[in-house]
């Protein structure tokens, strides 16, 4: 009986470690200090009107929060990572209207809501919907 208890106590930390692991090692590539600047929707390059800042976002890996700038408004939300899966939820933003950037900002919000996977390679974050690349961001 004592052997069974000792055996269980030895294995318990292994199970506890595995269950508490919620962020994949790939999440380290998202780095909380990285500003991800929007470059493309699919294969289409993002071009902003003169004088307008390019949309960007960053991840707070500890708080599981996302924030950024869509071209006119600041946005924020929550995210969950598991392996290469990504789920962005509770996405909200300020409510200014900028006619010259509205189309880019609207498309970015739809893209963020629909993305369900990601990959990071050579300083480029690619958001995917199923296996389709829907947006690319460059680390800055």
N, C-alpha and C positions, 0 to 999 in steps of 0.2 A: 504494500500500500504506500509506504514511504517513497519507494522508487517512482511510482506513478505520479505522486505529488511533485517530487523533484523534477521529473521529466516535464511535467506540465509547466512548472515555474520556469524552466529553462527555455521552453518554446514560446511562452507568452510574449516576451519582448519582440520576437520575430514577427508574430502576428500583429501586435500593436503597431510596429513600425510600418508594416505593409498597409494597414488600414488607414493610417493617418496620412499617407502619401497622397496628396490631391493635385499637385502640380508636377507635370512631367519635367524631365531634365531639359526638354526643348524649350520650356517656358523661360529658362535662364536667358535664352537668346532675345527674349522680348525686353528684358532689362528695364527696371523702373526708371532709369535715368535717360532712356532713349526717346527722342522725339522722332516719330515716324511720319514723314512727309509724303502726302499722296502724289503719286506719279502717273498712275494709269487706272482706268476702268477697263478690265479685260485687256485688249490690245490697244485701246484708244488712249493716247496721251492726254493728260489733263492740262489745259491751258487756261490760266486765269487772266481776266482783263488787266490792263496796265494799272499798276498801283495797288492791286488787291493781293493780299497774302494768300499763299497756297494752303489748303487744308492740311491739318496734321492731327496726330493723336499720340497719347502715351498711356502706358499701363502702370498701375500701382499693383505690383504682384503681391504685396503683403495685405493690402486692403481689398484686393480683387475689384478695383475701380478703374474705369476707363475715363479719360477726359481728352478734350481736344478743341479744335477750331474748324468749323465747316466751310469757311469762306466769308461768312457774315456773322454767324452766331457761335458761341461756345457751346459745346455739348458735353454730356457726362452720362455714365451708366455703370452697370456692373458687368463682370464677365466671369466665365468659368472655363477652365482648361482641363482637359484630360487627354493625355497623349497628344495627338495632333488635332483633337476636336476643340472647337471654340464655340461658346455660346455667349452672345452679348444680349443683356436684358436690361429692362428698366431704363432705356435710352431716352434722354430728354435734352432740351436745349433752351437757350434764351430765345426770344421771339421777335427779333428785328427782321425787317424785310429789306433785302438788297437785290434789286431786280437783276443786276449784272452777274450775280453769283448764285442766284436761286436754283438754277438747274443743276449746278455742280453739287451744291449743298443737299438738295433733295435726293439726288442720286447716291450721295455718300451715306445718308441716313438709311435709305432702303438697302444699300449694300451691307452696312454694318448689321442691320437687323436680320438679313438673310444668310450671312456668312455662318458656316457650321464647321469649318476647318481652317487650318493655317499651316504655313511653312515659312521658315526663315533660312535664307542661304545668301552668303556673301553680302550681308548688310541690307538685304531686301526682304521685307515681310510681304507675303502673298496671302490674301484672303481667298478662300474657296467656298463655293456653294456646291455641295457634293464634290465632284471632282473638277468642276469648272472654275478657272481662275477669274475672280470678279474684281479684284483690285490689287494694286501693288503700291507699297510704301517704301521709301528709302530712309535708312537710319541717318539721323543727323546729330 
